[in-house]
């Protein structure tokens, strides 16, 4: 049994900041890639950022310059620091984990981020 527990979502005004966390637990031998996705109401799920086991990161255009992804391998936890939030960042944010030599992948339950004045 594997669990991904996201936290840190909430409501914030435009220009504000939030820090999301995703903690993985359970029967995972080794986590390779960790990613954040988001899905706004009525839209498709889209990639926000990803980070490999070595710490190499990649960002979608929507995240570059505003969001920072990081991970703590000892804690099997990933973070997303989001700054300069805009109303179009409003979405449910999901964490995704690729593990065990790419054989297994897991999704979190999602955490709501709402940016509104």
Secondary structure, DSSP 4 states (H G I P E B T S, - for coil): -EEEEEE--EEE-TT--EEEEEEEEES-S-EEEEEEEEE-TTS--EEEEEE-TT--EEE-TTTTTTEEEEEEGGGTEEEEEE-S--GGG-EEEEEEEEETTTTEEEE---EEEEE--
